[in-house]
């Protein structure tokens, strides 16, 4: 006799039972708070009728007994004896959905920096019904007072504290999702003469609300005759401690219905003796952080680009070679957004996967030509997504021709030194693939990233931390120029490739000397006063004046350099030696800054800009103090 049943349940009924205490948690299920962005993504998945994964529950009343408790946020707290089912898998999803859709209190969550928040979730109706909208953009959050603030003085920019204000702003509360009729009646009362708003709500009800009210969740029910051993084994297998509901999992579930195992394709399978794409890509250190979502994003960009090109070709044929601007604007967009990733079909994935894998495998070759040899030197992980797509499309490796390599390198460095690949970059990724390919393949106009990129000369004064993309970029440019180690007298790339030593970035004018001579941390900790050298060379430098440590280095038996030879090595780091020999920090700083700017301008193919003021900001001072402790002893 089977000890489990599988049934689809209405999401609404599950949430009602959770609020009533009929569904609870076993006490060994830890409390969990989802990040705000995960909550938004879950709501969008439901609104689009995407699968959010099955829920597994254990029937109470059998031989297996656990202490139990209500789901977080349910008040008054349910009595243990009211529980008919215990959640084994799906706690995070059901808790989130209950708090957002069923309860009237603000949702306890946090942002990406782990700052605790109490938020209410709304739908911007006008955005939600707009054509081709990414529904993620239609979700609005307000604080526990149902307000948003902005500006220096924290002025109220959105107030949804009353039903009348909600109706006026056309912002629908997620907590009214299963009681939408009352909200519509209130809207009708306050805006009876505004037929446009009533019509918008009706469209919203059809597009979004109906998806929630009809949404069904697959529920695996372990019956009460299930053994304790079986329950513990199942829970251990399914409970992963809050794994994010990500694109890969959603697409895996979608493809599974088409009898295609995306997980095995990416991760591999020992049982089926299948090596996954992840294993093949991660064989290169520079690709070790490439995730399934990155791979799928590259495929999505190329798939949407192909559809855009096909539609444009059809329009050109239909219109005798001239496409009206109105029709051009209606072309399908090239996209890297989550919405389009989730629309990827199995056929499109299979058509592109091998090609994109080959594109990713060419990425280390391109990066090595830029002198990015190790993962720690990679400025932006996000920039690999469009780079791999570009290289995949250039199957004949035409990027290796001198002209194309110069163009691709310029795009890469503009992205790095212009610091354009931080934050949300889906739009830039998609534009870059389309525009860079047109630039390479048909000598099209400069890509937006090349046009948009700028480097302020004063930025060098504020580059302190080695995690900054521009900081890494400047360091790599110095290495690319053939920088030689001050002790081993060989180019640093040769030393590292031979595993002779591991370099790090150290002060040129030592920290102790700078402190003694009254130089501020915000100055001596900038990258202008840093360069990559070996641990051995840094130990010889110590904390003394440059004129002293240079003499000491040159006198070493294993170094044995005269001043001309030593000065040449220093210059390979863009360090003018005469300022070090005279212990002239100010002269050195300005001269090296100018030399570094020349490297930057060469890489970007454009002149650096100059701020109206060279005064450092308070943020820069704070960063400098952070860097002082971070690089202590360097």
Number of C-alpha atoms within 10 A of each C-alpha: 4 8 12 17 12 13 13 13 16 16 20 21 12 19 21 15 17 25 24 19 25 20 27 28 27 18 13 11 17 10 12 14 16 18 19 21 14 17 21 19 19 21 24 20 21 21 18 17 15 18 19 19 16 17 21 23 25 26 20 20 14 13 11 16 12 12 9 21 21 26 25 19 18 19 13 10 14 20 14 16 12 14 22 16 25 26 22 25 26 19 25 20 20 18 21 25 22 26 23 25 20 21 19 16 16 20 24 20 20 17 13 9 7 10 9 14 17 17 22 24 24 24 22 21 22 16 19 21 20 14 7 11 12 16 23 20 13 19 22 18 19 20 18 16 13 19 17 17 14 10 8 6 7 9 11 11 10 16 16 23 14 10 16 15 13 21 21 14 15 21 22 25 23 24 21 18 21 15 13 19 12 11 18 17 13 16 21 16 12 14 16 13 10 11 11 11 19 18 11 17 24 15 17 21 20 12 15 21 23 15 17 21 19 14 19 19 18 17 20 19 20 24 18 18 17 17 15 14 10 12 16 12 11 15 16 13 10 13 14 10 13 14 9 14 17 15 20 20 19 18 22 17 20 21 19 14 9 10 9 15 15 22 18 17 15 20 16 18 13 10 6 8 9 13 15 17 18 20 13 15 19 15 11 15 13 24 20 14 14 17 15 18 17 20 22 23 27 30 30 28 27 25 23 21 20 15 15 19 17 14 16 18 14 13 18 15 12 11 11 8 11 10 17 11 8 8 10 14 10 11 15 17 17 24 25 27 18 19 19 17 23 19 13 19 16 17 9 15 17 13 13 18 19 14 19 25 21 17 24 25 21 16 21 21 15 19 17 13 12 18 21 24 19 15 16 12 18 20 26 22 16 17 20 23 28 28 23 27 30 27 26 26 18 17 13 9 13 15 21 14 10 10 12 19 16 15 19 22 20 19 24 22 26 27 27 26 25 19 20 19 21 15 8 10 14 19 12 18 26 25 21 25 26 22 18 26 22 15 18 20 13 9 11 12 12 16 19 16 25 21 12 12 19 20 21 15 19 18 20 20 23 22 25 29 20 19 14 15 24 26 23 22 25 25 23 20 21 20 21 20 14 18 25 25 24 27 22 17 17 14 18 24 19 12 18 15 11 9 9 12 15 14 19 13 18 24 25 24 25 23 25 15 17 20 12 8 10 8 15 15 21 21 22 26 33 24 27 29 23 21 22 23 24 23 18 15 17 23 11 16 23 18 19 16 20 23 17 15 20 21 15 13 19 18 13 12 8 11 15 14 20 11 14 10 13 20 19 16 23 19 17 18 26 22 25 19 21 14 18 22 17 14 17 15 19 11 14 22 20 11 16 19 19 16 17 22 18 16 17 24 19 15 21 24 17 17 15 19 13 12 11 7 7 11 10 14 10 9 10 19 16 13 19 24 16 16 20 21 12 14 16 12 15 21
